[in-house]
Amino acid sequence: MTVVPRVVLSAPSSGHGTGALSLGLLAALVDRGLDVAGFKIGPDQVDAAYLGLAAGRPGRTLDPRLVGPERIAPLFAHGAAGAGFALVQGTMGLYDSISGRPGTESTAAVATALRSPVVLVVDVAAMGQSVAALVHGFRSYDEQLWLGGVILNRVASPRHEAMLRAALDDVGVPVYGALRRHELPPVLPARRHGMVPVVQRDDEAERAVRRLGEAVAATVDLDRLLVLARSAPALTVEPWSPEPAGGAPTGERPVVALAGGPGGSYSHPETAELLRAAGAEVVTVDPLRDEALPTGTRALVVGGGLPEAYADRLSANRRLCIAVAELARTGRPVIAEGAGLLWLARELDGLPMCGVLDAIGSSRDGLVIGYRAATARTDSVVAPAGTTVVGHKQHAAVLTPRAGERAAWSWEGGAPEGFVWRGVHASQLVPHWAAYPEIAARLVAAAVAPAEAPA
């Protein structure tokens, strides 16, 4: 049984300010001395990373498609252990689902699974008394949903705020705060920087989060919000655990380098936890700054949160590129997800990369984005051939060829994708390892095995 005060922050649709308010709430409560935890619904590792920056502990994603609906509450309980407050930031609109499965994958479905009250953030810049009809509709649409109240964003004036509060009072909906149009400024680093400002503990990112915390502390009734959060009932689930069923392994603990920086890694936090539980010594390597792999490295993992926008810096770090190429050449296991695949290629947009894979990357307009149910085409450190996993893709750059002689994955409606070569598994598909803990076990087993003789 897990008792964690919590709220889910959602909105009628994207663009209402949920992200900035989530960061501000966490930062404001940390400033009060509260131990808090932040979660993001969906696959967005960038939002989760910023929630972690605001909370002071790893921010985590809760994605029913990637991990299965049955793991949502256990993963939440694991990530919120010991916290005095947990905030779950929704995705899109409250009842929306990218995949068309709102019954299991929407913010509302996750809130119901977590038995959590929902606070709806509403941009009221062009709205008057109709806010009551809007919120009443969201509250009554699903009788299982617990809509605990609202926070008003982009309020025009004191008179406007009074009008909105009166309308919501008529339908019995509490208002926990009201922010003026200028009080949630766009202070975060540009989205193209991805997780880098968090992973690098960038001063600009930290100042931005503090500023949002100050804005929320001045405009939101934190005490009333905490009362709502503390009214959430206990979760009668066992927290997810990275520990293998047979107990922790004994023997050699190989060094596994995990791409990241002082503020975390480019992988989901559960990845490092699973690797440690499988017997690895996990050491961070910064692809943008470190010129060598950690001493004794026996395997490398490059998570899907590494952004494509840093191709120039990845290319400029020639010493690390050479070290990565040598690690791969000797048959050591290397798992590269997302932009990690591009880093292992011969070049990207004319810039030399690690040269592990005989492929050339090029950036294009627009994004390839979405979930894939993928089948492993080749036995690899990730999975035996024939294994099916669900992953997420989000990239602008593409590789030519799309796959090597031994492809990593195939899925319905698409050509084979990714590369398997010696101990390397490289693909732009990003699975969540919490759903496939065997990946960590296979990697560690490969890391302790004798190295393959170079050709």
C-alpha positions in Angstrom: 0.0 0.0 0.0 1.3 3.4 -1.0 0.2 6.7 0.6 1.3 9.7 -1.5 -0.5 13.1 -1.6 -0.9 13.7 -5.3 -2.7 15.6 -8.1 -2.9 15.3 -11.8 -2.6 18.6 -13.7 -4.4 18.6 -17.0 -6.2 21.0 -19.4 -9.0 21.1 -22.0 -6.3 20.9 -24.7 -2.6 21.7 -25.3 -1.5 25.3 -24.9 -3.2 26.2 -21.6 0.0 26.4 -19.6 0.1 23.1 -17.9 3.8 22.6 -18.3 4.9 25.9 -16.8 2.4 25.5 -14.0 3.6 22.0 -13.2 7.2 23.2 -12.9 6.2 26.2 -10.9 4.1 24.1 -8.4 6.9 21.7 -7.8 9.5 24.5 -7.4 7.2 26.4 -5.0 6.6 23.4 -2.8 10.3 22.5 -2.8 11.0 26.1 -1.6 8.6 25.3 1.3 10.8 22.4 2.2 8.5 19.7 0.9 10.0 16.5 -0.7 8.2 16.3 -4.1 8.1 14.1 -7.2 7.2 14.9 -10.8 5.8 12.7 -13.5 4.8 13.2 -17.2 2.1 11.2 -18.9 3.2 10.0 -22.3 6.6 9.5 -23.9 8.0 13.0 -23.5 11.4 12.7 -21.7 12.1 16.4 -22.0 9.1 17.4 -19.9 9.9 14.7 -17.5 13.5 15.9 -17.2 12.4 19.4 -16.3 9.9 18.1 -13.7 12.9 16.3 -12.2 14.9 19.5 -12.2 12.1 21.3 -10.4 11.6 18.5 -7.9 15.2 17.6 -7.1 14.7 13.9 -7.9 14.4 12.1 -11.2 11.3 13.1 -13.3 9.6 10.0 -14.8 7.3 9.3 -17.7 4.1 7.3 -17.2 3.1 6.0 -20.6 0.5 3.3 -20.7 1.4 2.4 -24.3 5.1 1.9 -23.6 4.8 0.1 -20.3 1.3 -1.3 -20.2 -1.6 0.2 -18.2 -1.0 -2.3 -15.4 2.4 -0.9 -14.6 1.3 2.8 -14.3 0.4 2.7 -10.6 3.4 0.5 -9.6 5.8 2.8 -11.5 4.2 5.9 -9.9 4.5 4.3 -6.4 8.2 3.5 -7.1 9.0 7.0 -8.3 7.1 8.8 -5.6 8.4 6.7 -2.7 9.0 9.0 0.3 7.6 12.1 -1.3 5.2 14.4 0.6 3.6 15.5 -2.7 3.6 14.1 -6.2 2.5 16.0 -9.4 1.5 14.2 -12.6 1.5 16.5 -15.6 -1.0 15.4 -18.3 -0.6 15.4 -22.0 -2.8 17.1 -24.6 -6.4 17.5 -23.4 -7.8 15.6 -20.4 -9.6 13.0 -22.4 -7.3 12.9 -25.5 -5.1 10.0 -26.6 -2.6 10.2 -29.5 -3.3 6.6 -30.3 -7.1 6.7 -30.1 -7.3 4.7 -26.9 -8.6 7.2 -24.4 -10.0 4.5 -22.2 -6.5 3.4 -21.2 -4.0 6.0 -22.4 -5.5 9.4 -21.8 -4.6 11.7 -18.9 -8.1 10.9 -17.5 -7.4 7.2 -17.6 -4.1 7.6 -15.8 -5.7 9.8 -13.2 -8.3 7.2 -12.6 -5.7 4.4 -12.3 -3.8 6.5 -9.8 -7.0 7.4 -7.8 -5.9 11.0 -8.1 -7.8 14.2 -8.1 -7.4 16.3 -11.3 -6.8 20.0 -11.3 -7.8 21.5 -14.7 -5.7 24.4 -16.0 -7.8 26.7 -18.1 -6.6 29.5 -20.4 -9.3 32.1 -19.9 -7.9 34.9 -21.9 -10.9 34.9 -24.3 -13.5 33.5 -21.9 -16.0 34.7 -19.4 -18.9 32.9 -17.7 -18.7 30.1 -20.3 -15.8 28.8 -18.2 -18.4 27.2 -15.9 -20.0 25.3 -18.8 -16.6 24.1 -20.0 -15.4 22.9 -16.6 -18.8 21.4 -15.8 -18.7 19.4 -19.0 -15.2 18.0 -18.3 -16.3 17.1 -14.7 -19.5 15.3 -15.8 -18.1 13.6 -18.9 -16.7 10.7 -17.0 -18.3 9.7 -13.7 -15.1 7.9 -12.6 -13.0 11.0 -12.9 -12.3 13.1 -9.8 -12.1 16.8 -10.9 -11.0 18.5 -7.8 -10.8 22.1 -9.1 -9.2 24.5 -11.5 -6.4 27.0 -11.9 -7.1 29.9 -14.2 -4.4 31.1 -16.5 -4.0 34.4 -18.5 -6.7 36.3 -16.5 -7.1 39.8 -17.8 -7.9 41.8 -14.7 -9.3 41.7 -11.1 -12.8 42.2 -12.5 -12.3 39.3 -15.0 -11.1 37.1 -12.2 -14.1 37.9 -10.0 -16.5 37.1 -12.9 -14.8 33.7 -13.5 -14.7 32.8 -9.8 -18.4 33.6 -9.5 -19.3 31.5 -12.5 -17.3 28.5 -11.2 -18.7 28.9 -7.7 -22.2 28.5 -9.2 -21.3 25.0 -10.4 -19.4 24.1 -7.2 -15.9 24.0 -8.7 -13.0 25.3 -6.4 -10.5 27.7 -7.9 -7.0 27.2 -6.6 -5.3 30.1 -8.3 -5.5 32.7 -11.0 -2.5 33.9 -13.0 -2.4 37.1 -15.0 -1.4 37.0 -18.7 2.2 38.0 -18.0 2.8 35.8 -14.9 3.9 32.6 -16.7 6.5 34.0 -19.0 8.2 31.7 -21.6 11.5 31.5 -19.7 12.6 27.9 -20.4 15.4 27.2 -22.9 14.2 26.5 -26.4 12.7 23.1 -27.0 15.3 22.2 -29.6 17.8 21.8 -26.8 15.9 18.9 -25.5 17.1 17.4 -22.2 20.6 19.0 -22.5 20.0 22.0 -20.2 18.7 19.7 -17.5 21.4 17.0 -18.0 24.1 19.7 -18.0 22.6 21.5 -15.0 22.4 24.7 -17.0 22.1 27.9 -15.0 19.5 29.3 -17.4 17.2 26.3 -16.9 17.6 26.4 -13.1 16.8 30.2 -13.0 13.8 29.6 -15.2 12.4 27.0 -12.9 12.9 29.2 -9.9 11.1 32.1 -11.6 8.1 29.9 -12.4 8.1 28.7 -8.7 8.0 32.3 -7.6 5.1 33.1 -9.9 3.1 30.1 -8.7 3.8 30.8 -5.0 2.4 34.3 -5.5 -0.8 33.3 -7.3 -1.8 29.7 -6.3 -3.2 28.7 -2.9 -0.7 26.0 -2.2 -2.2 25.2 1.2 -5.6 24.4 -0.3 -4.0 22.4 -3.1 -2.1 20.3 -0.6 -5.3 19.6 1.3 -6.8 18.3 -2.0 -3.7 16.2 -2.7 -3.7 14.7 0.8 -7.3 13.6 0.3 -6.2 11.1 -2.4 -6.7 7.5 -1.1 -3.9 5.0 -0.6 -2.9 3.0 -3.7 -3.2 -0.7 -3.0 -0.4 -1.7 -5.4 3.1 -3.0 -4.8 5.7 -0.5 -6.1 7.5 -1.5 -9.2 11.0 -2.8 -8.5 14.0 -3.1 -10.7 15.3 -6.1 -8.7 15.2 -9.4 -10.7 12.9 -12.1 -9.4 15.8 -14.4 -8.4 17.5 -11.7 -6.4 20.5 -9.6 -7.0 23.3 -11.3 -9.0 26.6 -12.0 -7.5 30.1 -11.9 -9.1 31.7 -9.4 -11.4 30.1 -6.0 -11.7 31.0 -4.7 -15.2 31.2 -1.0 -15.8 28.4 0.2 -18.0 28.7 3.7 -19.4 25.4 5.5 -19.6 25.2 8.7 -21.7 24.3 11.7 -19.6 25.7 14.4 -17.5 25.7 15.7 -13.9 22.0 16.2 -14.0 21.0 12.7 -15.1 21.1 10.5 -18.2 19.4 10.6 -21.6 17.6 7.3 -20.7 14.5 6.8 -18.5 15.6 6.8 -14.8 14.5 3.1 -14.6 17.2 2.2 -17.1 20.1 2.9 -14.7 18.1 1.3 -11.8 17.6 -1.9 -13.9 21.3 -2.0 -14.9 22.4 -1.7 -11.3 19.9 -4.4 -10.2 21.2 -6.7 -13.0 24.7 -6.4 -11.6 26.3 -3.4 -13.4 28.3 -0.6 -12.1 26.7 2.3 -13.9 29.0 5.3 -14.7 27.9 8.4 -16.6 29.7 9.5 -19.8 28.9 12.9 -21.3 29.0 12.6 -25.1 29.3 16.4 -25.4 32.1 17.0 -22.9 34.0 13.8 -21.9 36.9 12.8 -24.2 37.1 9.2 -23.0 34.9 6.4 -21.8 35.0 5.7 -18.0 37.9 3.5 -17.0 37.1 -0.2 -17.5 34.0 0.4 -19.6 32.5 -3.0 -20.8 29.3 -1.7 -22.4 27.7 1.6 -23.5 24.1 2.7 -23.5 23.0 5.9 -25.3 19.4 6.7 -24.4 16.7 8.2 -26.6 16.7 11.6 -24.9 19.9 12.7 -26.6 18.8 15.5 -29.0 19.7 15.7 -32.7 20.4 19.4 -32.5 23.8 18.8 -30.9 25.3 17.1 -33.9 28.1 19.6 -34.2 29.3 19.1 -30.6 29.0 15.3 -30.9 31.1 15.4 -34.1 33.7 17.8 -32.5 34.4 15.4 -29.7 36.6 13.2 -31.8 38.5 11.5 -29.0 35.3 10.1 -27.6 34.1 9.1 -31.0 37.3 7.1 -31.5 36.8 5.4 -28.1 33.2 4.4 -28.9 34.2 3.0 -32.3 37.0 0.9 -30.6 34.6 -0.4 -28.0 32.1 -1.5 -30.7 34.9 -3.0 -32.8 36.0 -5.3 -30.0 32.4 -6.7 -29.8 31.5 -5.0 -26.5 27.7 -4.4 -26.2 26.5 -0.9 -27.3 22.9 0.0 -27.3 22.1 3.3 -29.0 18.5 4.7 -29.1 17.1 7.6 -31.0 19.8 10.1 -31.9 22.3 7.7 -30.5 21.9 5.8 -33.8 23.0 8.9 -35.7 26.0 9.4 -33.4 27.2 5.9 -34.4 26.8 6.6 -38.1 29.6 7.6 -40.5 28.4 11.2 -40.7 25.4 13.4 -40.1 24.7 16.4 -42.3 28.3 16.2 -43.5 29.8 16.1 -40.0 31.9 13.1 -39.1 30.4 10.9 -36.3 31.7 7.7 -34.7 31.8 5.7 -37.9 30.6 2.5 -36.2 27.8 2.0 -38.8 28.2 2.3 -42.5 25.4 4.8 -42.9 25.0 8.5 -43.5 22.4 10.7 -41.7 20.7 13.7 -43.0 18.2 16.1 -41.4 14.9 16.8 -43.1 11.9 19.1 -42.5 9.2 17.7 -40.3 9.2 15.0 -37.6 8.7 11.3 -37.8 6.7 10.6 -34.6 4.6 7.9 -33.1 4.5 4.5 -31.4 5.5 1.3 -33.1 4.9 -2.4 -32.2 8.2 -3.7 -33.4 9.5 -7.2 -34.0 13.2 -8.0 -33.5 14.6 -9.1 -36.9 18.0 -10.3 -35.5 19.3 -11.9 -32.3 21.0 -9.0 -30.4 21.9 -7.8 -27.0 18.4 -6.2 -26.8 16.2 -9.2 -27.7 16.1 -12.6 -29.4 14.8 -12.5 -33.0 11.0 -12.7 -33.1 10.5 -10.7 -29.8 7.9 -7.9 -30.0 8.3 -4.7 -28.1 6.4 -1.3 -28.2 8.6 1.7 -28.6 8.3 5.4 -29.6 10.0 7.3 -32.4 10.6 11.0 -32.7 13.2 12.2 -35.1 13.8 14.6 -38.0 17.1 13.1 -39.3 17.1 9.8 -41.3 19.8 7.3 -42.2 20.8 6.0 -45.6 20.5 3.0 -45.6 17.7 2.8 -43.2 18.8 -0.6 -41.9 22.0 -2.7 -42.0 22.5 -6.2 -43.4 21.2 -7.4 -40.0 18.3 -5.1 -39.2 17.2 -4.3 -35.7 13.4 -4.1 -36.1 10.5 -4.4 -38.5 6.9 -3.3 -38.0 3.7 -3.4 -40.0 3.7 -0.9 -42.9 7.4 -0.1 -42.6 10.7 -1.3 -44.0 13.2 -2.9 -41.7 15.0 -0.4 -39.5 18.1 -0.2 -37.4 21.4 -2.0 -37.2 22.8 -5.0 -35.4 26.5 -5.5 -35.8 28.7 -7.5 -33.4 27.5 -6.3 -30.0 25.9 -3.1 -31.3 22.1 -2.6 -31.4 21.3 0.9 -32.8 17.8 2.1 -33.7 15.7 5.3 -33.6 13.0 3.3 -31.8 13.0 4.0 -28.0 11.4 1.3 -25.8 10.9 1.8 -22.0 13.1 -0.7 -20.2 10.7 -0.9 -17.3 8.5 -3.0 -19.6 11.4 -5.1 -20.8 13.8 -5.6 -17.8 15.4 -8.5 -19.7 17.2 -5.9 -21.8 19.3 -4.9 -18.8 20.0 -8.5 -17.9 21.1 -9.4 -21.5 23.3 -6.3 -21.6 25.1 -7.1 -18.3 25.5 -10.7 -19.3 27.1 -9.6 -22.6 29.3 -7.2 -20.8 30.9 -9.9 -18.6 31.4 -12.3 -21.5 34.8 -12.4 -23.1 35.4 -9.7 -25.8 35.1 -10.7 -29.4 38.4 -10.7 -31.3 38.5 -7.8 -33.7 38.3 -8.7 -37.4 
